[in-house]
Amino acid sequence: MKDRRDSWAATENIIPSSSGAARALQFIWPDLKITGKAYRVPVRTGSIVELNLVTERAATVEQVNASFREAASHPPLRGVMGVLDDEWASARIIGDPHSSIVDLPLTQVQGGTFLSVAAWYDNEWGYAARLAEMAQMLAD
């Protein structure tokens, strides 16, 4: 195994891993200062990603959450990204077609510019929903 942690039994352990979400965002925005970790846990599906980043301008939790609400309610992110005010666990996300659902109660801001955001997703279902949308766009 490249990462020795991957050799442990996945059904009996929480396994720290790198975050593909953080890497993807850095690919899109190379100057973005962001980190993220993933934890593989023994559940059938349903995941959460936590992203931590430093912003150029100070912000409050209320401003950040309002921005996510606004973005989720209009194209191009409507139906792709959702937001929630409830307190969910991983089983609740199963079968949800959003690519991510920002968990607004978990948003944190420290010192005005250090931001932590968490988002739930069902990787298989959300991915399949985006593929179906792409197929429909190509067919039209």
Steps between C-alpha positions, in 0.01 A plus 500: 500500500622847416341628822544246779173614659314348205616153605281503812160329487258757358200343676652546844693827487480871430772556243638853443553586136558799275210706374425485131275805547788718617718380210222567249450854628874566484501371141228752412649785705878440533547800733232380742638436848305196612545174684270209557499150640280204433422221742393165364248351739309171482164622370334386178496846343457863591801721559594837640787724401640778714695774327712753686626810327633850550305779334637833381211694656354457845159334518249385758323165525175679408655650184651170391177308555297767321736468202451123490120538525503750213726287280292186561177674402609620154658351187751361441511341848126456563440125521873429508585654837259508789508646848355376826421650835422166665745270675557197278699179523638297209195274447282805424699590188452163326315544172518880496576620144697812600875486441540664839282634778667763716433435869446861609502430878858370462633819334769663712703819465797577720680832497279617216702329225542135601194318371382143550213363289355148497291342225321164479474291185401159371787456260335236284153655480614860454752397235237295315263799511764723336567234233127478422483880469798500267346226285178703478694812398680306227173351376328840470 
